[in-house]
Amino acid sequence: MPVVTIPTPLRPHTGGQARIDAQGSTVAEVLGDLGARYPEFQKRIFDGTGALQQYVNVYVNNEDIRYLDDLATAVVEKDVVDIIPAVAGG
């Protein structure tokens, strides 16, 4: 199963877990699996249309999915899916 790393700000929505094994063969399926288990997590990741929130960046094995196949990016056993919320400030 792919492993999803959960950033600290989202951990309260995943029972405090930092790394979660998830099922799926694409990024969308993996994040959907987590969303089914943790509905509040899904609300923080996706907008109302099923697209990622604009401030959420997702990487598979350190590659930004925006430069791959976006949510259709394929994942396999032992891939690491990193969720990185954008940070702003001044």
N, C-alpha and C positions, 0 to 999 in steps of 0.2 A: 504494500500500500504506500502511496505517496505520504510524506510527512509535511504537515503545515506548521510553520512557525507563527505564533501569535504574538504580536507586539504588546508590550505592557499595557497601553491604554485600552486594548480590547480584551484582555484576560478576564476582567470581571464578567464578561458575557460568555465566557467558555469555562466557567467553573474554576478560574485561576490557572488553567493549564497553559504552558508555554509552547508545547509541541503536541500535536494531535495527529494520529494516523487517520487518514480519510480514504474513502473509496471513490473511485471514478477513473475514467481514462482521459478526461480533459480537465482543464482548470475549472470550467463551469460546473462539471459534475462533482469535482472535489469540493468546491466551495458550496455547492448545493447540498452535499452530504452534511457538511458542517452546519449549514443553515437549517437543515431539517432537525438536527440535534440541538441546536442553540439558536432559537428564533431571534433573540435580541442581537446576536452576532450578525445574523443575516441583514437585519435592519441597518446596522452600522456599515456594512460592506456594499450593499446594493441600493440603488435608488428605486423608485417605484416602477421603473420600466424594465428592470432586470439587468440593467447596465451597472458597472461598478461606479460607486460614488467618485466624483472627480478628484477627490483628495486621497484616494486609495490606489497605491501602486502594488502590482503583483509581479513577482519574479519566480521563474522556474530554473533552478540550478544557476542562480545569479544572472539570468537573462530576463530582461524586461519583456513581459508578454505583449506589450504594445508593438514590439518589433518582431514578434513571432506571429502567432495566429490568434492573438488576443485571448478571449475566453475559450476559444476552440483549440488552444495549444494542448497538444497531447502530453500526457504524463504517464509514467510507468512506475513499477515497483522501485522504491528507494529514492525517487525524485524528491527534491525539497522545494516546497512552495512557500515562498516568503511573502508575507503581507506587510507592506511598509506604508503607514499613513504619512502623508505629506505634512511637513512642519513649516509653519510660517511665524514670522515675528520680526521684531526690529530692535 
